[in-house]
């Protein structure tokens, strides 16, 4: 009880990069399943990072049922403890709360680290160190959700912007601060103010006590929580899969960042990552730019078709 668990979010459909990937591969493939450089996909990179802090049996993958044909081959040799297939994609709040439901049913005192599987980070050692510091920061604050943030490099309107507030403590060399404001996908004027006043980019990498995220769900998305409570009561019973299908028939669509984090900044803390290059690869330009920054030649520039990934 009270162990650290990893939640890997892999349920996105890749709408923003759809045209870029289609031009490259000649077919559709969500970006988390793509290998943009080397031999591992973005999902495989994320899984391998997660197991630097948690064993495989405490890694939970949250994916979409209609992506099974892409997902299962990528898990070969990576025996995740749980793979949860959402009956349909209803945005990221459900993508987080579904694995949290199963984790809390098994370990009510669990701490969780949440990793999006379609984000680029480099170098990995510095990133893992930052996640570990966020976990320690959450423990220091009684389980409060600690968001990892990146120093902005540009006026980005598709990211969430966090304004750090008062100092709350240290974990090693990293300062943990309160969240004064959180704005997801701001307009240009708001983003300019955020950048000029020390705002940071939200990476959506979060460390928190599971029960604190559960409380956050009840505060911010109370229309979803009775459905997950119902599912939680049926876990490891013959009704589990039927109830999973049933709750997703009426599952509201909510975004983890805009509908949960943004609505309760007073329950959050933030820690800035140091010496880590981070980017949400939401379009082709960011993908190419990220690879250029680390001196890598993208795989799609060498071999546009057919596309092969290594297990």
Secondary structure, 3 states (H helix, E strand, C coil): CCCEEEEEEECCCCCCCHHHHHHHHCCCCCHHHCCCCCCCCHHHHHHHHHCCCCCHHHEEEEEEHHHHHHHHHHCCCCCCCEEEEECCCCCHHHHHHHHHHHHHHHCCCCEEEEEECCEEEECHHHHHHHHHHHHHHHHHCCCCEEEEEEECCCCCCCCEEEEEEEEEEEECCEEEEEEEEEEECCCHHHHHHHHHCCCEEEEEEEEEEHHHHHHHHHHHCHHHHHHHHHHHHHCCCCCHHHHHHHHHHCCCCCCHHHHHHHHHHHHEEEEECCCCEEEECCCHHHHHHHHHHCCCCCHHHHCCCCCCCCC
